[in-house]
Amino acid sequence: MKAEREASCKETAVPSPFLLLWLFIFSLAGVCGVNISCPSPLVRGTLGGSALLSVTYTSTSSDQPVIKWQLKRNKPVTVVQSIGTDIIGNLRPEYRGRILLYENGSLLLHHLQLSDEGAYEVEISITDDTFTGERYVNLTVDVPVSRPFVHMVASSVLELTELFILNCTHDSGTKLTYSWQKGGKSLTNDSRLLLSHDQKVLTISHVVMSDDDVYSCRVENSISSMKSLPVKLTVYRRSSLYIILSTGGIFLLITLVTVCACWKPSKKYQLYCHYPFSLIGLKQAVINLTSSHCCCKNSLCA
């Protein structure tokens, strides 16, 4: 029995050929594979500008690498394939004159287009190496933001007006975010100051005197940010407006009466009035201004 147990222990202590094979494969992967590193997995580009999809690789082989860049789509698009920096075959028309390959595998794209945006995969392989290295780099392409401005239907509004709208408008920009400031402080949604879903439009409901302030908006994306010039919104009290209108009306009437009283018509068109424009009769003249009529000797009416 003792001899059998010792034999059994010796059998289990010997590694199987299958296990040895896997250990050998994993050791080759660590020694003979191509390792790719990417310092910046996300690159932000500007329309019409350039973008460097930067990678580096390490290998135990001194042979030239085979490099392949693809833009991932439903059907992957081959951007370029090369041995070292020597391009294999013909480039697609949309990439001709726009790409440059570096010895470390990096890809430089010139004259960026919106269609260049996406996930790029680079594969680097060497004949002597067992495994191919792969890495992804994401590229975004945006249009810079132009200076926005705040559009209002008027620069003043009456207190208690039900709705007043401010719109943040601009000429260019992609993938935009909007924000608002009132008196230099950031605005958020509340019961009266309502921002649209994209925060492009600010609606003030039931205007109050505290809404009398300076407003501005900011528009930004991943590559630029611009702020509008501040605009002043003036809020008038309803009672103040009535005073202004009534004062203006009285002033206009007094001016008309004074002009009429001081006017000396020519003999040809002498004017006769039912109420003489004297200081004593001024009050009555104002009251009856709309009903009084003047006649001329030549039957002309003024």
Phi and psi in degrees as GROMACS dihedral restraints (atoms count N, CA, C in turn):
[ dihedral_restraints ]
;  ai    aj    ak    al  type     phi  dphi    fc
    3     4     5     6     1   -63.8    20    10
    4     5     6     7     1   -40.1    20    10
    6     7     8     9     1   -64.6    20    10
    7     8     9    10     1   -36.7    20    10
    9    10    11    12     1   -66.7    20    10
   10    11    12    13     1   -42.0    20    10
   12    13    14    15     1   -63.5    20    10
   13    14    15    16     1   -40.3    20    10
   15    16    17    18     1   -63.7    20    10
   16    17    18    19     1   -39.6    20    10
   18    19    20    21     1   -64.5    20    10
   19    20    21    22     1   -39.8    20    10
   21    22    23    24     1   -63.7    20    10
   22    23    24    25     1   -40.7    20    10
   24    25    26    27     1   -65.0    20    10
   25    26    27    28     1   -38.4    20    10
   27    28    29    30     1   -65.6    20    10
   28    29    30    31     1   -35.5    20    10
   30    31    32    33     1   -67.3    20    10
   31    32    33    34     1   -42.9    20    10
   33    34    35    36     1   -73.4    20    10
   34    35    36    37     1   -22.1    20    10
   36    37    38    39     1   -76.5    20    10
   37    38    39    40     1   -16.9    20    10
   39    40    41    42     1   -85.6    20    10
   40    41    42    43     1   121.2    20    10
   42    43    44    45     1   -63.3    20    10
   43    44    45    46     1   144.4    20    10
   45    46    47    48     1   -77.0    20    10
   46    47    48    49     1   154.7    20    10
   48    49    50    51     1   -59.3    20    10
   49    50    51    52     1   -35.2    20    10
   51    52    53    54     1   -62.8    20    10
   52    53    54    55     1   -43.9    20    10
   54    55    56    57     1   -64.9    20    10
   55    56    57    58     1   -39.5    20    10
   57    58    59    60     1   -64.1    20    10
   58    59    60    61     1   -36.7    20    10
   60    61    62    63     1   -63.4    20    10
   61    62    63    64     1   -44.2    20    10
   63    64    65    66     1   -65.1    20    10
   64    65    66    67     1   -40.0    20    10
   66    67    68    69     1   -61.9    20    10
   67    68    69    70     1   -36.7    20    10
   69    70    71    72     1   -67.6    20    10
   70    71    72    73     1   -40.8    20    10
   72    73    74    75     1   -64.7    20    10
   73    74    75    76     1   -45.2    20    10
   75    76    77    78     1   -64.8    20    10
   76    77    78    79     1   -34.5    20    10
   78    79    80    81     1   -67.4    20    10
   79    80    81    82     1   -35.3    20    10
   81    82    83    84     1   -66.2    20    10
   82    83    84    85     1   -37.6    20    10
   84    85    86    87     1   -62.0    20    10
   85    86    87    88     1   -39.1    20    10
   87    88    89    90     1   -73.1    20    10
   88    89    90    91     1   -28.7    20    10
   90    91    92    93     1   -98.4    20    10
   91    92    93    94     1   -41.2    20    10
   93    94    95    96     1  -103.5    20    10
   94    95    96    97     1    -4.5    20    10
   96    97    98    99     1   -79.5    20    10
   97    98    99   100     1   162.2    20    10
   99   100   101   102     1   -92.7    20    10
  100   101   102   103     1   122.3    20    10
  102   103   104   105     1  -104.5    20    10
  103   104   105   106     1   123.8    20    10
  105   106   107   108     1  -110.9    20    10
  106   107   108   109     1   133.9    20    10
  108   109   110   111     1  -120.5    20    10
  109   110   111   112     1   150.9    20    10
  111   112   113   114     1  -132.3    20    10
  112   113   114   115     1   110.6    20    10
  114   115   116   117     1   -66.4    20    10
  115   116   117   118     1   -26.8    20    10
  117   118   119   120     1  -139.7    20    10
  118   119   120   121     1    96.7    20    10
  120   121   122   123     1   -71.5    20    10
  121   122   123   124     1   -11.1    20    10
  123   124   125   126     1  -126.2    20    10
  124   125   126   127     1   121.2    20    10
  126   127   128   129     1  -117.3    20    10
  127   128   129   130     1   129.7    20    10
  129   130   131   132     1  -105.9    20    10
  130   131   132   133     1   121.6    20    10
  132   133   134   135     1  -114.8    20    10
  133   134   135   136     1   162.5    20    10
  135   136   137   138     1  -113.0    20    10
  136   137   138   139     1   138.6    20    10
  138   139   140   141     1   -52.9    20    10
  139   140   141   142     1   125.9    20    10
  141   142   143   144     1    86.8    20    10
  142   143   144   145     1    -9.1    20    10
  144   145   146   147     1   -93.4    20    10
  145   146   147   148     1  -159.3    20    10
  147   148   149   150     1  -123.1    20    10
  148   149   150   151     1   155.6    20    10
  150   151   152   153     1  -142.1    20    10
  151   152   153   154     1   133.5    20    10
  153   154   155   156     1  -104.0    20    10
  154   155   156   157     1   116.4    20    10
  156   157   158   159     1   -90.7    20    10
  157   158   159   160     1    95.3    20    10
  159   160   161   162     1   -92.2    20    10
  160   161   162   163     1   128.5    20    10
  162   163   164   165     1  -141.3    20    10
  163   164   165   166     1   162.5    20    10
  165   166   167   168     1  -138.3    20    10
  166   167   168   169     1   154.7    20    10
  168   169   170   171     1  -137.7    20    10
  169   170   171   172     1   157.9    20    10
  171   172   173   174     1  -128.6    20    10
  172   173   174   175     1   146.1    20    10
  174   175   176   177     1  -156.1    20    10
  175   176   177   178     1   153.3    20    10
  177   178   179   180     1   -81.9    20    10
  178   179   180   181     1   -10.8    20    10
  180   181   182   183     1   -93.8    20    10
  181   182   183   184     1   149.6    20    10
  183   184   185   186     1   -98.7    20    10
  184   185   186   187     1     3.3    20    10
  186   187   188   189     1   -72.5    20    10
  187   188   189   190     1   162.2    20    10
  189   190   191   192     1   -67.9    20    10
  190   191   192   193     1   136.5    20    10
  192   193   194   195     1   -81.1    20    10
  193   194   195   196     1   151.3    20    10
  195   196   197   198     1   -96.0    20    10
  196   197   198   199     1   118.2    20    10
  198   199   200   201     1  -112.8    20    10
  199   200   201   202     1   134.5    20    10
  201   202   203   204     1  -136.7    20    10
  202   203   204   205     1   122.4    20    10
  204   205   206   207     1  -108.3    20    10
  205   206   207   208     1   133.4    20    10
  207   208   209   210     1  -131.5    20    10
  208   209   210   211     1   143.4    20    10
  210   211   212   213     1   -96.7    20    10
  211   212   213   214     1   119.7    20    10
  213   214   215   216     1   -76.0    20    10
  214   215   216   217     1   119.5    20    10
  216   217   218   219     1  -132.7    20    10
  217   218   219   220     1  -174.5    20    10
  219   220   221   222     1   -54.4    20    10
  220   221   222   223     1   -39.4    20    10
  222   223   224   225     1  -119.7    20    10
  223   224   225   226     1   110.8    20    10
  225   226   227   228     1   -53.8    20    10
  226   227   228   229     1   141.0    20    10
  228   229   230   231     1  -106.2    20    10
  229   230   231   232     1   121.7    20    10
  231   232   233   234     1   -77.1    20    10
  232   233   234   235     1   118.8    20    10
  234   235   236   237     1   -82.1    20    10
  235   236   237   238     1   -50.6    20    10
  237   238   239   240     1  -160.3    20    10
  238   239   240   241     1   149.5    20    10
  240   241   242   243     1  -136.6    20    10
  241   242   243   244     1   136.9    20    10
  243   244   245   246     1  -150.4    20    10
  244   245   246   247     1   162.2    20    10
  246   247   248   249     1  -109.4    20    10
  247   248   249   250     1   110.7    20    10
  249   250   251   252     1    65.6    20    10
  250   251   252   253     1  -122.6    20    10
  252   253   254   255     1  -106.9    20    10
  253   254   255   256     1     6.4    20    10
  255   256   257   258     1   -88.5    20    10
  256   257   258   259     1   114.3    20    10
  258   259   260   261     1   -70.9    20    10
  259   260   261   262     1   136.9    20    10
  261   262   263   264     1   -95.9    20    10
  262   263   264   265     1   129.1    20    10
  264   265   266   267     1    72.8    20    10
  265   266   267   268     1  -164.6    20    10
  267   268   269   270     1  -101.4    20    10
  268   269   270   271     1   141.6    20    10
  270   271   272   273     1   -75.3    20    10
  271   272   273   274     1   153.8    20    10
  273   274   275   276     1   -65.0    20    10
  274   275   276   277     1   149.1    20    10
  276   277   278   279     1   -53.4    20    10
  277   278   279   280     1   -38.4    20    10
  279   280   281   282     1   -71.7    20    10
  280   281   282   283     1    -9.9    20    10
  282   283   284   285     1  -111.5    20    10
  283   284   285   286     1    -4.8    20    10
  285   286   287   288     1   -65.2    20    10
  286   287   288   289     1   129.9    20    10
  288   289   290   291     1    74.4    20    10
  289   290   291   292     1     9.7    20    10
  291   292   293   294     1  -120.3    20    10
  292   293   294   295     1    -6.7    20    10
  294   295   296   297     1  -123.4    20    10
  295   296   297   298     1   153.8    20    10
  297   298   299   300     1  -144.1    20    10
  298   299   300   301     1   129.2    20    10
  300   301   302   303     1  -101.8    20    10
  301   302   303   304     1   142.7    20    10
  303   304   305   306     1  -109.3    20    10
  304   305   306   307     1   160.8    20    10
  306   307   308   309     1   -63.3    20    10
  307   308   309   310     1   -27.4    20    10
  309   310   311   312     1   -83.8    20    10
  310   311   312   313     1     4.1    20    10
  312   313   314   315     1    98.0    20    10
  313   314   315   316     1    -6.3    20    10
  315   316   317   318     1   -68.3    20    10
  316   317   318   319     1   152.8    20    10
  318   319   320   321     1  -123.7    20    10
  319   320   321   322     1   127.8    20    10
  321   322   323   324     1  -108.2    20    10
  322   323   324   325     1   124.0    20    10
  324   325   326   327     1  -107.0    20    10
  325   326   327   328     1   126.4    20    10
  327   328   329   330     1  -101.5    20    10
  328   329   330   331     1   162.7    20    10
  330   331   332   333     1    49.3    20    10
  331   332   333   334     1    58.9    20    10
  333   334   335   336     1   -58.8    20    10
  334   335   336   337     1   140.3    20    10
  336   337   338   339     1  -116.2    20    10
  337   338   339   340     1   158.3    20    10
  339   340   341   342     1   -60.4    20    10
  340   341   342   343     1   -29.9    20    10
  342   343   344   345     1   -72.5    20    10
  343   344   345   346     1   -11.1    20    10
  345   346   347   348     1   -76.0    20    10
  346   347   348   349     1   -13.4    20    10
  348   349   350   351     1   -66.6    20    10
  349   350   351   352     1   139.4    20    10
  351   352   353   354     1   153.0    20    10
  352   353   354   355     1  -170.9    20    10
  354   355   356   357     1   -96.9    20    10
  355   356   357   358     1   127.1    20    10
  357   358   359   360     1  -108.2    20    10
  358   359   360   361     1   135.5    20    10
  360   361   362   363     1  -112.9    20    10
  361   362   363   364     1   131.1    20    10
  363   364   365   366     1  -113.0    20    10
  364   365   366   367     1   134.3    20    10
  366   367   368   369     1  -119.8    20    10
  367   368   369   370     1   129.9    20    10
  369   370   371   372     1  -126.8    20    10
  370   371   372   373     1   124.8    20    10
  372   373   374   375     1  -134.5    20    10
  373   374   375   376     1   151.5    20    10
  375   376   377   378     1  -130.4    20    10
  376   377   378   379     1   138.7    20    10
  378   379   380   381     1   -53.1    20    10
  379   380   381   382     1   -42.9    20    10
  381   382   383   384     1   -74.7    20    10
  382   383   384   385     1   -19.0    20    10
  384   385   386   387     1   -84.5    20    10
  385   386   387   388     1   151.8    20    10
  387   388   389   390     1   -82.4    20    10
  388   389   390   391     1   -39.2    20    10
  390   391   392   393     1  -116.8    20    10
  391   392   393   394     1   147.5    20    10
  393   394   395   396     1   -92.1    20    10
  394   395   396   397     1   135.0    20    10
  396   397   398   399     1   -86.3    20    10
  397   398   399   400     1   143.7    20    10
  399   400   401   402     1  -134.5    20    10
  400   401   402   403     1   148.4    20    10
  402   403   404   405     1  -157.5    20    10
  403   404   405   406     1   149.2    20    10
  405   406   407   408     1  -111.8    20    10
  406   407   408   409     1   141.4    20    10
  408   409   410   411     1  -130.9    20    10
  409   410   411   412     1   128.3    20    10
  411   412   413   414     1   -97.3    20    10
  412   413   414   415     1   132.1    20    10
  414   415   416   417     1  -118.2    20    10
  415   416   417   418     1   129.0    20    10
  417   418   419   420     1  -111.2    20    10
  418   419   420   421     1   145.0    20    10
  420   421   422   423     1  -127.5    20    10
  421   422   423   424     1   122.6    20    10
  423   424   425   426     1  -131.0    20    10
  424   425   426   427     1   161.3    20    10
  426   427   428   429     1  -100.4    20    10
  427   428   429   430     1   130.4    20    10
  429   430   431   432     1   -60.1    20    10
  430   431   432   433     1   152.8    20    10
  432   433   434   435     1   -81.3    20    10
  433   434   435   436     1   133.8    20    10
  435   436   437   438     1   -85.1    20    10
  436   437   438   439     1   163.2    20    10
  438   439   440   441     1   -64.6    20    10
  439   440   441   442     1   126.2    20    10
  441   442   443   444     1   -83.6    20    10
  442   443   444   445     1   168.0    20    10
  444   445   446   447     1  -144.1    20    10
  445   446   447   448     1   153.2    20    10
  447   448   449   450     1   -92.1    20    10
  448   449   450   451     1   122.5    20    10
  450   451   452   453     1  -102.0    20    10
  451   452   453   454     1   127.7    20    10
  453   454   455   456     1  -130.9    20    10
  454   455   456   457     1   148.2    20    10
  456   457   458   459     1   -68.8    20    10
  457   458   459   460     1   -26.2    20    10
  459   460   461   462     1  -155.7    20    10
  460   461   462   463     1   158.2    20    10
  462   463   464   465     1   -91.2    20    10
  463   464   465   466     1    -1.8    20    10
  465   466   467   468     1  -137.0    20    10
  466   467   468   469     1   158.2    20    10
  468   469   470   471     1  -151.8    20    10
  469   470   471   472     1   152.1    20    10
  471   472   473   474     1   -81.5    20    10
  472   473   474   475     1   141.8    20    10
  474   475   476   477     1   -57.0    20    10
  475   476   477   478     1   142.8    20    10
  477   478   479   480     1    73.7    20    10
  478   479   480   481     1     9.7    20    10
  480   481   482   483     1   -60.9    20    10
  481   482   483   484     1   137.6    20    10
  483   484   485   486     1   -65.6    20    10
  484   485   486   487     1   -46.6    20    10
  486   487   488   489     1  -139.1    20    10
  487   488   489   490     1   140.6    20    10
  489   490   491   492     1  -139.7    20    10
  490   491   492   493     1   129.5    20    10
  492   493   494   495     1  -115.5    20    10
  493   494   495   496     1   134.7    20    10
  495   496   497   498     1  -118.9    20    10
  496   497   498   499     1   130.8    20    10
  498   499   500   501     1  -118.2    20    10
  499   500   501   502     1   129.6    20    10
  501   502   503   504     1   -92.5    20    10
  502   503   504   505     1   112.6    20    10
  504   505   506   507     1  -120.3    20    10
  505   506   507   508     1   155.1    20    10
  507   508   509   510     1  -159.6    20    10
  508   509   510   511     1   170.6    20    10
  510   511   512   513     1   -95.3    20    10
  511   512   513   514     1   -35.1    20    10
  513   514   515   516     1  -146.6    20    10
  514   515   516   517     1   163.6    20    10
  516   517   518   519     1   136.6    20    10
  517   518   519   520     1   149.0    20    10
  519   520   521   522     1  -128.9    20    10
  520   521   522   523     1   153.3    20    10
  522   523   524   525     1    50.1    20    10
  523   524   525   526     1    61.0    20    10
  525   526   527   528     1   -94.7    20    10
  526   527   528   529     1   151.6    20    10
  528   529   530   531     1  -126.1    20    10
  529   530   531   532     1   145.2    20    10
  531   532   533   534     1  -119.2    20    10
  532   533   534   535     1   150.8    20    10
  534   535   536   537     1  -149.3    20    10
  535   536   537   538     1   156.6    20    10
  537   538   539   540     1  -124.3    20    10
  538   539   540   541     1   152.5    20    10
  540   541   542   543     1  -131.9    20    10
  541   542   543   544     1   142.6    20    10
  543   544   545   546     1  -125.0    20    10
  544   545   546   547     1   118.8    20    10
  546   547   548   549     1    60.6    20    10
  547   548   549   550     1    29.6    20    10
  549   550   551   552     1    84.2    20    10
  550   551   552   553     1     0.9    20    10
  552   553   554   555     1  -113.3    20    10
  553   554   555   556     1   143.9    20    10
  555   556   557   558     1   -64.0    20    10
  556   557   558   559     1   142.7    20    10
  558   559   560   561     1  -105.6    20    10
  559   560   561   562     1   141.5    20    10
  561   562   563   564     1  -131.6    20    10
  562   563   564   565     1   167.6    20    10
  564   565   566   567     1   -61.4    20    10
  565   566   567   568     1   135.9    20    10
  567   568   569   570     1  -142.0    20    10
  568   569   570   571     1  -164.2    20    10
  570   571   572   573     1   -67.6    20    10
  571   572   573   574     1   -24.9    20    10
  573   574   575   576     1  -116.3    20    10
  574   575   576   577     1   -35.5    20    10
  576   577   578   579     1   -92.9    20    10
  577   578   579   580     1   105.4    20    10
  579   580   581   582     1  -111.9    20    10
  580   581   582   583     1   126.2    20    10
  582   583   584   585     1   -99.3    20    10
  583   584   585   586     1   141.1    20    10
  585   586   587   588     1   -66.7    20    10
  586   587   588   589     1   171.9    20    10
  588   589   590   591     1   -57.8    20    10
  589   590   591   592     1   -40.1    20    10
  591   592   593   594     1   -91.2    20    10
  592   593   594   595     1     1.7    20    10
  594   595   596   597     1    64.9    20    10
  595   596   597   598     1    19.9    20    10
  597   598   599   600     1   -80.8    20    10
  598   599   600   601     1   -26.7    20    10
  600   601   602   603     1  -118.8    20    10
  601   602   603   604     1   132.1    20    10
  603   604   605   606     1  -110.9    20    10
  604   605   606   607     1   125.0    20    10
  606   607   608   609     1  -115.6    20    10
  607   608   609   610     1   125.0    20    10
  609   610   611   612     1  -101.3    20    10
  610   611   612   613     1   120.2    20    10
  612   613   614   615     1  -104.3    20    10
  613   614   615   616     1   141.8    20    10
  615   616   617   618     1    51.6    20    10
  616   617   618   619     1    69.2    20    10
  618   619   620   621     1   -55.8    20    10
  619   620   621   622     1   134.3    20    10
  621   622   623   624     1  -123.2    20    10
  622   623   624   625     1   171.0    20    10
  624   625   626   627     1   -63.3    20    10
  625   626   627   628     1   -29.4    20    10
  627   628   629   630     1   -69.5    20    10
  628   629   630   631     1   -11.6    20    10
  630   631   632   633     1   -77.7    20    10
  631   632   633   634     1    -8.8    20    10
  633   634   635   636     1   -69.9    20    10
  634   635   636   637     1   102.6    20    10
  636   637   638   639     1  -166.4    20    10
  637   638   639   640     1  -176.1    20    10
  639   640   641   642     1  -101.8    20    10
  640   641   642   643     1   131.5    20    10
  642   643   644   645     1  -121.3    20    10
  643   644   645   646     1   147.3    20    10
  645   646   647   648     1  -151.5    20    10
  646   647   648   649     1   160.3    20    10
  648   649   650   651     1  -129.9    20    10
  649   650   651   652     1   155.1    20    10
  651   652   653   654     1  -124.4    20    10
  652   653   654   655     1   137.1    20    10
  654   655   656   657     1  -122.7    20    10
  655   656   657   658     1   133.7    20    10
  657   658   659   660     1  -149.9    20    10
  658   659   660   661     1   156.9    20    10
  660   661   662   663     1  -138.9    20    10
  661   662   663   664     1  -166.1    20    10
  663   664   665   666     1   -69.0    20    10
  664   665   666   667     1   -15.5    20    10
  666   667   668   669     1  -119.3    20    10
  667   668   669   670     1    -8.1    20    10
  669   670   671   672     1  -156.8    20    10
  670   671   672   673     1   163.5    20    10
  672   673   674   675     1  -152.2    20    10
  673   674   675   676     1   132.4    20    10
  675   676   677   678     1  -137.5    20    10
  676   677   678   679     1   144.6    20    10
  678   679   680   681     1  -117.6    20    10
  679   680   681   682     1   141.5    20    10
  681   682   683   684     1   -76.1    20    10
  682   683   684   685     1   162.4    20    10
  684   685   686   687     1   -69.4    20    10
  685   686   687   688     1   144.2    20    10
  687   688   689   690     1   -69.8    20    10
  688   689   690   691     1   145.4    20    10
  690   691   692   693     1  -122.3    20    10
  691   692   693   694     1   145.3    20    10
  693   694   695   696     1   -99.5    20    10
  694   695   696   697     1   126.7    20    10
  696   697   698   699     1  -105.0    20    10
  697   698   699   700     1   121.6    20    10
  699   700   701   702     1  -102.3    20    10
  700   701   702   703     1   129.8    20    10
  702   703   704   705     1  -111.3    20    10
  703   704   705   706     1   124.2    20    10
  705   706   707   708     1  -102.1    20    10
  706   707   708   709     1   140.6    20    10
  708   709   710   711     1   -72.3    20    10
  709   710   711   712     1   146.6    20    10
  711   712   713   714     1   -63.1    20    10
  712   713   714   715     1   -40.6    20    10
  714   715   716   717     1   -62.8    20    10
  715   716   717   718     1   -38.2    20    10
  717   718   719   720     1   -63.5    20    10
  718   719   720   721     1   -38.4    20    10
  720   721   722   723     1   -65.5    20    10
  721   722   723   724     1   -41.6    20    10
  723   724   725   726     1   -62.3    20    10
  724   725   726   727     1   -40.1    20    10
  726   727   728   729     1   -62.9    20    10
  727   728   729   730     1   -43.8    20    10
  729   730   731   732     1   -62.4    20    10
  730   731   732   733     1   -44.5    20    10
  732   733   734   735     1   -67.2    20    10
  733   734   735   736     1   -43.7    20    10
  735   736   737   738     1   -67.2    20    10
  736   737   738   739     1   -41.3    20    10
  738   739   740   741     1   -62.1    20    10
  739   740   741   742     1   -42.7    20    10
  741   742   743   744     1   -63.9    20    10
  742   743   744   745     1   -38.2    20    10
  744   745   746   747     1   -66.2    20    10
  745   746   747   748     1   -43.9    20    10
  747   748   749   750     1   -63.7    20    10
  748   749   750   751     1   -42.5    20    10
  750   751   752   753     1   -60.5    20    10
  751   752   753   754     1   -40.1    20    10
  753   754   755   756     1   -65.0    20    10
  754   755   756   757     1   -41.5    20    10
  756   757   758   759     1   -64.7    20    10
  757   758   759   760     1   -45.3    20    10
  759   760   761   762     1   -61.7    20    10
  760   761   762   763     1   -39.8    20    10
  762   763   764   765     1   -62.8    20    10
  763   764   765   766     1   -45.4    20    10
  765   766   767   768     1   -62.1    20    10
  766   767   768   769     1   -42.4    20    10
  768   769   770   771     1   -65.4    20    10
  769   770   771   772     1   -42.7    20    10
  771   772   773   774     1   -63.3    20    10
  772   773   774   775     1   -41.9    20    10
  774   775   776   777     1   -63.8    20    10
  775   776   777   778     1   -43.4    20    10
  777   778   779   780     1   -65.7    20    10
  778   779   780   781     1   -37.3    20    10
  780   781   782   783     1   -69.8    20    10
  781   782   783   784     1   -32.6    20    10
  783   784   785   786     1   -89.5    20    10
  784   785   786   787     1    -8.3    20    10
  786   787   788   789     1   -78.5    20    10
  787   788   789   790     1   129.5    20    10
  789   790   791   792     1  -110.2    20    10
  790   791   792   793     1   105.2    20    10
  792   793   794   795     1   -71.4    20    10
  793   794   795   796     1   157.8    20    10
  795   796   797   798     1   -70.9    20    10
  796   797   798   799     1   162.5    20    10
  798   799   800   801     1   -61.4    20    10
  799   800   801   802     1   -31.6    20    10
  801   802   803   804     1   -65.1    20    10
  802   803   804   805     1   -38.5    20    10
  804   805   806   807     1  -123.6    20    10
  805   806   807   808     1    66.1    20    10
  807   808   809   810     1   -73.7    20    10
  808   809   810   811     1   135.8    20    10
  810   811   812   813     1  -104.7    20    10
  811   812   813   814     1   130.9    20    10
  813   814   815   816     1  -115.6    20    10
  814   815   816   817     1   133.6    20    10
  816   817   818   819     1  -121.2    20    10
  817   818   819   820     1   151.3    20    10
  819   820   821   822     1   -69.4    20    10
  820   821   822   823     1   -29.8    20    10
  822   823   824   825     1  -123.3    20    10
  823   824   825   826     1   115.9    20    10
  825   826   827   828     1   -66.3    20    10
  826   827   828   829     1   142.1    20    10
  828   829   830   831     1   -89.0    20    10
  829   830   831   832     1    71.7    20    10
  831   832   833   834     1  -106.0    20    10
  832   833   834   835     1   169.2    20    10
  834   835   836   837     1   -61.7    20    10
  835   836   837   838     1   -34.9    20    10
  837   838   839   840     1   -69.0    20    10
  838   839   840   841     1   -38.0    20    10
  840   841   842   843     1   -92.8    20    10
  841   842   843   844     1     7.1    20    10
  843   844   845   846     1   -62.5    20    10
  844   845   846   847     1   -45.7    20    10
  846   847   848   849     1   -60.8    20    10
  847   848   849   850     1   -47.3    20    10
  849   850   851   852     1   -66.4    20    10
  850   851   852   853     1   -32.3    20    10
  852   853   854   855     1   -67.3    20    10
  853   854   855   856     1   -39.4    20    10
  855   856   857   858     1   -64.8    20    10
  856   857   858   859     1   -42.9    20    10
  858   859   860   861     1   -63.9    20    10
  859   860   861   862     1   -38.6    20    10
  861   862   863   864     1  -103.6    20    10
  862   863   864   865     1    17.2    20    10
  864   865   866   867     1   -59.8    20    10
  865   866   867   868     1   -38.4    20    10
  867   868   869   870     1   -75.9    20    10
  868   869   870   871     1   -22.5    20    10
  870   871   872   873     1   -99.5    20    10
  871   872   873   874     1   -16.0    20    10
  873   874   875   876     1   -73.3    20    10
  874   875   876   877     1   150.4    20    10
  876   877   878   879     1  -136.1    20    10
  877   878   879   880     1   150.3    20    10
  879   880   881   882     1  -121.5    20    10
  880   881   882   883     1   141.7    20    10
  882   883   884   885     1  -126.0    20    10
  883   884   885   886     1   149.2    20    10
  885   886   887   888     1  -109.3    20    10
  886   887   888   889     1   158.1    20    10
  888   889   890   891     1   -60.4    20    10
  889   890   891   892     1   -32.0    20    10
  891   892   893   894     1   -87.9    20    10
  892   893   894   895     1    18.8    20    10
  894   895   896   897     1    62.8    20    10
  895   896   897   898     1    23.3    20    10
  897   898   899   900     1   -92.9    20    10
  898   899   900   901     1   143.7    20    10
  900   901   902   903     1  -111.9    20    10
  901   902   903   904     1   136.7    20    10
